[in-house]
Amino acid sequence: NLTSYPAIAREAYGAAASIAVDSLQWAGFFMLAVYNIVLVGEYLSMTSWSDGLCQKEWMPVVVAALLVPAMIPSWNDLSWLATGFVAMAMGTVAILLDESIVDSYCERKYSHVTFFTVMQGITSMSFSFGGSSMFPEVIQEMANRKEFIARDGALNMAYKAVIPIYFVCGVVGFASFGNDCEGNVLLNYSHNVARKVS
């Protein structure tokens, strides 16, 4: 059964290819995990609950918080977390829209929009789909694997939710803040409760 990328590589090119793909996949998982730990540390450092903790000091706290879900044995057992993540994502989008509509940003400039800067933005968005490397493992746990890629299957439903969120955040964020839009749009928010909650 070809239920993972290393298995596919072994079938196509042999054991050496399987080892190479497996190594690259684990390296990718590790780097993605480190990136997200750093990113969450940055977000937490912007809250009022940090008591002076900086991003670097928040990172061990994030790692400790991740230890419990990391020990849950299967994706199916983690599925209950999805509802909370969707609620948080929609709340953050609502706050972004509120910040953009209510607050006034008079010094908007859009003079640096070029093909290169647009491609940079698309590259950042495509990085958000890095979790696709886990698809074979998720499919392996499904009772009916064809449901994953069906029209109303898990993959299409997830993308139907995620892509509009990325599109709205990208367009509204740039329209609101112009050239001053930070890579982390939360940094453009006013220093208020909305920023801390989001």
C-alpha positions in Angstrom: 0.0 0.0 0.0 1.4 3.4 -1.0 0.2 5.3 2.0 3.2 7.7 2.4 5.7 9.6 0.3 8.6 7.4 1.3 6.6 4.4 0.2 5.8 6.0 -3.1 9.5 6.8 -3.6 10.5 3.2 -2.7 8.1 1.8 -5.3 9.3 4.2 -8.0 13.1 4.4 -7.4 14.1 2.0 -4.7 15.2 2.0 -1.0 17.7 4.9 -1.4 15.0 7.2 -2.7 12.7 6.2 0.1 15.4 7.1 2.7 16.0 10.4 1.0 12.4 11.3 0.9 11.8 10.2 4.5 14.8 12.4 5.6 13.5 15.4 3.7 10.0 14.9 5.1 11.2 14.8 8.7 13.5 17.8 8.2 10.5 19.7 6.8 8.3 18.7 9.7 11.0 19.9 12.1 11.6 23.2 10.4 7.9 23.9 10.1 7.4 23.1 13.8 10.3 25.5 14.8 8.8 28.2 12.5 5.4 27.9 14.1 6.8 27.9 17.7 8.7 31.2 16.9 5.6 32.6 15.3 3.3 31.8 18.2 5.9 33.2 20.6 5.7 36.5 18.6 1.9 36.5 18.8 1.9 35.9 22.6 4.5 38.6 23.2 1.9 41.1 21.9 -0.7 40.2 24.5 -1.3 41.9 27.8 -1.0 38.6 29.5 2.7 38.3 28.8 3.8 40.1 32.0 6.9 41.4 30.2 7.8 38.1 28.5 9.4 38.6 25.1 9.2 36.3 22.1 12.2 34.3 23.1 10.9 33.7 26.6 7.5 32.6 25.3 8.9 29.9 23.0 9.6 27.3 25.8 6.1 27.9 27.1 4.7 27.1 23.6 6.8 24.0 23.4 5.5 22.8 26.8 1.9 23.5 25.8 2.4 21.4 22.6 3.7 18.4 24.5 0.3 17.1 25.4 -1.3 17.2 21.9 1.9 15.8 20.4 1.4 12.6 22.4 -2.1 12.0 21.0 -1.6 9.0 18.8 -3.7 9.7 15.7 -5.2 12.5 13.6 -8.7 11.2 14.3 -8.1 11.7 18.1 -7.1 15.3 17.4 -10.1 16.1 15.3 -11.9 17.8 18.2 -9.3 20.6 18.1 -10.6 21.7 14.6 -13.6 23.5 16.0 -11.6 25.6 18.3 -9.1 26.5 15.5 -11.8 27.5 13.1 -13.5 29.7 15.7 -10.2 31.4 16.5 -9.4 32.0 12.8 -12.9 33.5 12.2 -12.5 35.7 15.2 -9.2 37.0 14.0 -10.7 37.8 10.6 -13.5 39.6 12.2 -11.1 41.7 14.2 -9.1 42.5 11.1 -12.2 43.7 9.3 -13.2 45.8 12.3 -9.7 47.4 12.5 -9.8 48.1 8.8 -13.2 49.7 8.8 -13.3 51.5 12.2 -9.8 52.8 12.6 -8.4 55.5 10.3 -5.1 55.0 8.5 -4.6 58.2 6.5 -1.1 57.7 5.3 -1.8 54.8 2.9 0.5 54.5 -0.1 0.5 51.7 -2.7 3.5 52.8 -4.7 5.6 49.7 -4.2 3.2 47.2 -5.8 5.2 45.3 -8.4 5.1 41.8 -9.9 8.0 40.9 -7.6 6.2 42.0 -4.4 3.0 40.3 -5.5 5.0 37.1 -6.0 6.5 37.5 -2.6 3.0 37.6 -1.1 1.9 34.6 -3.0 5.0 32.7 -1.8 4.1 33.5 1.8 0.6 32.3 1.3 1.8 29.1 -0.4 3.9 28.3 2.6 0.7 28.1 4.6 -0.1 25.0 2.6 3.0 23.2 3.8 0.8 20.9 5.9 -0.1 19.0 2.7 3.0 16.8 3.3 0.9 15.1 6.0 -1.9 14.1 3.6 -0.8 10.5 3.1 -0.7 9.9 6.8 -4.1 11.4 7.2 -5.5 9.4 4.4 -4.1 6.2 5.9 -6.3 6.6 9.0 -9.5 7.2 7.0 -12.0 4.3 6.8 -13.0 5.4 3.3 -9.9 7.0 1.7 -11.8 8.2 -1.4 -13.7 10.6 0.7 -10.5 12.7 1.2 -10.5 13.9 -2.4 -14.2 13.7 -3.1 -16.1 16.9 -4.1 -17.4 17.3 -0.6 -14.4 15.5 1.0 -12.0 16.6 3.7 -9.5 18.2 1.3 -12.0 20.3 -0.7 -13.9 21.3 2.4 -10.7 22.5 4.2 -9.6 24.5 1.1 -13.0 26.0 0.7 -12.7 27.4 4.3 -9.0 28.3 4.2 -8.5 30.0 0.8 -11.2 32.6 1.3 -9.8 33.5 4.7 -6.3 34.0 3.2 -7.7 36.0 0.3 -9.8 38.3 2.6 -6.9 38.9 5.0 -4.5 39.6 2.2 -6.7 42.0 0.3 -8.2 43.8 3.4 -4.8 44.0 5.1 -3.0 45.6 2.2 -6.0 47.9 1.3 -6.0 49.1 4.9 -2.3 49.6 5.6 -0.8 50.0 2.1 3.0 49.9 1.9 3.2 49.9 5.7 1.5 46.5 6.0 3.7 44.3 8.1 4.4 40.6 7.3 2.5 39.9 10.4 -0.6 42.2 9.9 -1.3 42.1 13.7 1.6 44.5 14.1 -0.4 47.1 12.2 -3.3 46.9 14.7 -3.9 49.6 17.3 -2.5 48.8 20.7 -6.0 47.8 22.0 -8.0 44.9 23.3 -8.7 43.7 19.7 -5.0 43.3 19.0 -4.4 41.4 22.2 -7.3 39.0 21.6 -6.5 38.3 18.0 
